[in-house]
Amino acid sequence: MPPPAIYLDNNATTRIDPAIARRMLELQLQGLANPASQHRPGRLALRLLEEAKADLLQSLGAPHTGIHSAQLILTSGGTEANNLAIRGYAAQSSGIIVVAASEHPSVMEAARQLPPERLRILPVDHCGRSDLDLLRQWLQQDAARIQLVSVMLGNNESGALEDLGSITELCQHYGVPVHSDAVQAVSKIDLDMGRLGLSALTFTAHKMHGPVGIGGLILLPGEHISPLLVGGGQQLGIRPGTEAVVPAVALAQAVTLGDQARAEGQYTAVAHLRDRFEHALAAAGPVEVVAAAGRRLPHVSNIAFLGVDRQALHMALDLAGVACSTGSACASGSGRPSPVLTAMGLSAEAVRSSIRFSFSRFTTADEIDTACSIIIQVVNKLRSRPAGLAPSAGS
């Protein structure tokens, strides 16, 4: 039996926090009723659901009391939430949707379903930041036609952080709502919808030590979207179907525990581990750290091992006991050049040799040091191997 892998693929999914798993089991064993049912067990389930939603809105800086409360639409995860945001806004009129060139496939591919004249893709620079000057130009010329601007807060491949405050300030001046995919950012950085000026935000539990299968889209009061599904009247008809109460409670708990961890400095410690990891690898050979010159999420490191094929390296690291990724889990293994890194202007060589490592608050210094030793050894072997030879289990 091989030793357990050193897991450095937390942007794909995270291990569930034991406290969340225990709470979910406790609630599942209670046998909660349907929250739409008009009896005592149903009312108990509804109370748990409403408390979880209120906690989430408060934690993420959205209005959460009274008639001016924001709306939290529970979904099956980030992909559904992003589709609901992009396609839901787009169905409201025939206006233009603007998305950044570095968006997750669930935003980009949803936007590409629109006719070409309704989609504008905003370029990004080498640090993953959107072109504010071009956005300003578009808004000056076509603000009345621009229906939504969607820009990811923290990139899932590069870790790059957008200057979202400047984007929302600009869009607010022209009365254009801004949506942000914050799936990778929630709990890792301080996030407040009100301070950021966002109209809509998406997030999911399994990127922050909660369960797979639950996410959400928050809409500020006054924002309107069309549903993707039809059925019952749950969630004001925007996302019909029986609400998953236990996962919703787990989602709220994941955000709360993540916020506590950040307040205790755990993600500052993660950033230090990331820097230690990058310095060790940079000292051992030619590498390029993606978006290193800009602001980044604390837990993401995308590194190009120049001269080494990323697919061969990924396979060899897997065999050697380091779990990592060649990019977004939704597109990993496709073999195609990363659209995100290409949009950022990386050289073809860097794109071909890039590997994404992503850490968590459970990642240890010993794991980082061991992973560095393994990676350096594997990279050196691949660099010394004649071109065209794939790694084997004995490599």
N, C-alpha and C positions, 0 to 999 in steps of 0.2 A: 504494500500500500504506500503510495507516494505521500510525502508530508503535505499538510494543508497548505494551500496556496496563500501567498501574501496578497491580500485583496486590495488592489489599487485601481478599482473600477467603480468607485462610488457614485460617479455621475450617471452610470447605467442604472444602478439601484443600490440601496443601502441595506444592511442587515437591520432587522427590526429591533428596536430598543426593548429589552426584556420587560421593562415596566409597562410598555404599551401592549406587548403580547399578553401579559398577565391581566390587564384591564379588559382586553378584548375577550379573553377566555371567560372571565367572570361574567361579562354581560351576555355572551353567547349562551352560557349555561343557565342564565335567568330565563331564556326563551322570550325575548322581547316581542311585543305585538307589532302589527302594522301601525305606524304613527298616524295614519289617516282614519283609523278605527275609532268609533265614538263610544268607547268603553274605558274602564279604568286602566287596563294594561296598555291600550292604545294611547291614552293620555300620558302615561308614564314614558312611553317611547317618544311621543311628541315633545315632552318636556326635555328629555335628554338631547333630542335633535336640536331644539331651539337654543338650548344652553350651549351646545357645541358651536352652532353657527354664530351666536353672539360673541363667544370667546374668540373665534377666528377673526371676526370683523374687528374686534377691539385690538387683538394682537397685531393685525396688519394695518392699523391706522385708518380704518374706514368707519364712517358714521354707523353707530350700532344701537342707537336708542330712538324710540319714538317714530313718528311718521316719516322722518327724514333719514331713516336707516337705509344703508346700502343693501343691495340684494346679493346674497350669496347663493349661487346655483351649484349644487353638488353634481359632480360628473364621475365618470369611471376613471379619470386621470387627466394628465396634462394634455395629451393628444386630443381627447374629446373637448376639453375646455378651450383649447386654442382654436379648434375647428368651429366651435360654437361662437366664439368671439368673432373670428374673421368672416365666416359665412353668415352668422346672425346679423352682423352690422351690414354686410354687403346686400343682404336681401331686403333691407329697409328702403333702399333707393337705388338709383343707377350711378351713384357717385364713384369716385376714385378711392382705392385703397392703396396706401403707401406702406411698404414693408422694407426693413433693412435687408441688405444682401446677405447677412450672416445669420438669418433666422433659422430656427429649428425646422425640420421638414414638415411638422404639423402646422406651422404657420405658412411656410413658403408654398407647400403643395396645395393647401387650402386656397391661398391667394391666386395660385396659377390656374385654378378652376374658372376664374373670371375671364371675360373677354380681354384681349390685350390692351384695349383702350381704357380699361378700368383699373389697371395695375401699374404701379410705378415702384421700381426697386431702387432703394436709396443706397448708394455706394458706401463702403466703410474704408477706413485707412488701415495702416499696418498694425495699429493698436486695437483694431476692432471697433472704432468709434464712427458713428454715422456722420455723413457730410452735412453739417448744419447749414453751411452756406447754400448748398443746393436745395435743401429742404425749405429754407427761407425764400429762395427764389420761386419754388413751386407754390408755396403758400401765398406769396405776393401776387402771383399770376392766376392761381386757380383755387383759392381758399373756399369759394362757394361750392366747388365741385368735389373737393377732397372730403371724403366721408369719415375716414379713420386713418391714423398713423399707428403702426404696430412696430415696436422696437423692444427687443429682448433686453432685460436688465443685466443679466450676467450670462455670458455665452457658455453653452454646454461643451463646446470643443476646445476653445482657446482659453476660457476663463475670463476673457476681457469684460470689463465693466463699462457700460455705456454712460455718457453724461446725460442721464435721463432727465434731470432737473432742467437743463438748458433746452432740451427738446420739448418738454411739456410747457415750459414758459413761453416758448415761441408759438407752439400750437394753440395755447390758451388765448394768446393775443388775437388769433384769427378765428377763435371759436371752434377749433377742430379737436375732437376727443383723441386721447392717446391710450392705447392698450399695450400692456407689457407682459410678456412671458417671463415670469419670475420663478419658474420651476427650480432652477439651480441656485437661486439667491435667497429664498426664504429660509430663515433661521441662521444663515451663514453671515449675513451682514444686516445692519440696522435698516429696516424697511418700513416706511410709513406712507401709505397711499396719499394721505392728505398733504404731507410735506412734498412728496414727489409730484403732486398735481395730476395723478393718473385718473382716468375715467373707468378703466377696466384692467383687471389683473388676473392672471392664471397661476395656479400652483398645484402641487400634488404631494401626497404623503410619502411615497416610497423613495423620494430623493432625500428625505430627512428622517430616516429611521422609523417610518410608519409603514403600514401595509400597502401592497400593490392593490390597485383597483378603486382608489378613491382620490378625487381631486376637486378643484373648484374654480369657478369664475366669479369674481366680484365685480358688480356693476354699481357705480355711484347712482344716487337718486337722479332721475331724469334721463338716464341712458336706456335706450330701447333696442332690443334685438329680436330677430325672428327665431323660432325653434328649428332644430334639425329633425326632431321626432314629433309624432303625434300620438295621442293616447289620452290618459287621464289629465286631471287638472293640477297634478302635483307641481310644486315650484312655479306657480302662476302659469302653468302650461308651457313654460320655456324648456323644461327638461322633464317630461312626464315619466312616470314609473315610480314604484315604491321606493322611497328613500332608504338608503342603507345606513341605519342608525349606528350600529356598532362601528363600522369603518369611519363614519363622520366623527364620532367621539374620539377615535384613534387619531384622526387627522388633526383635531383640535389639540389633543395631547402632544402630538409630534411637534406642532408649532410652539406650544408652551415650553416643552422640554428643550427645544432648540434655542428658544430665546433665553432660557435660563443658562444654558451652556455658553452662549455667546456672552452674556453678562458676566459670567465667571471667567472669561478670558480663554475659553477652550478653543475658539476659532482663531484667536491670536496665536495660540500655541500651534495650531494646525498650519498657519501661515509660516511660522518659524521652521516647522518640519519640511514644508514645501521648499523653502529657501535652502535649507540644509541639503535636501535631496538634489536640487538643481546645481548647487555649487559643487557637490561631489561628482556629479556626472560631467559637468563642464570641465572640471580639472583633469578628467581622464581621457578626453578626446574631443574632436570637433563636433559641437552640437549648437543648435539654435533654439533658444527658448522663445516660444511664440508669445507675442504681446508683452514681453518682459518690460518694455519701456513705458507701458501704460498701467492703469489701475486694473487689478485683477481680483477675482474671487479668491478667498484664502486657501481653497482646497484643490485647485486645479493647476496642473502643470502639463502643458503640451510641448514636447521636445522633439526636434528634428535631429536624428542621428545621421548626420550628413554622410552620404556614401553607402548607406545601409537601406535595403528595401524594407518598408514598414510591414508588409505581410509576412516576410520571412522572419523579421525580428519579433513580431507578435506571436507567431507560432513557436519560435524558439523560447521566448520568455514563458509562454504557457507551459511548455514541456519542462522548463527549469523551475517552475513554481511561483511565477509572478503573474497575477491576473491584471491585465490592463486592456486598453482598447486602441483601435486605429481611428476612432472618431465617435460620432453619435451612435448609440446602441441601435437606433432605428435604421441606420444605414451601414453599420459595421459589417465587414465581410463582403461588401459589394465590389471591392477592388477598384472602384472609381476614385479619381482624385477628389479630395474634400472640397465641396463648393465653398465652405466657410473659409478655409485657409487660402483657397484660390482668390476669393473675394478680398481677402486682406492683403493680397499682393505678394504672398510668399513665392519664392522661386519654385520652379517645377521640382528641383532636387529636394528642397525642403519639404514640399507637400508629399513627395514619394517616400520620405523617410520619417514622417512624424508619427509619434505615439502619444496617446493621451493617458496620463496618470491622474487619478483623482482620489483624494484622501477623505477621511472622516474623523469625527471627534473620538472614535475608538482606535484610530491608527496609532501605533506606538513608535517611539524612536528606534527601538530594536528592529522593528519591521522595516523602517526606512533604511537603516544601515545595511541590513541583510539584503534588501531589494537592490540597493546601489551596487553592492558587491556582485550580485548575480547579473545585473544588467551590464555592468562594465565587462564582466567575463564573456557574456554572450555576444555583446557588440564587438569585442575584439576578435572573437572567433569568426563572426560573420564577415568582418572586414578583411580577415586573412584568407577567407575561403574564395576559391575561383568563382566568378559570376556564373549563375545558373544552377548552383547546387543548393538544394533545399536542406534545412536542418532536419536531423533525425532524432529519434528518442535518445540516442546515445550521445548526442552532441553536448 
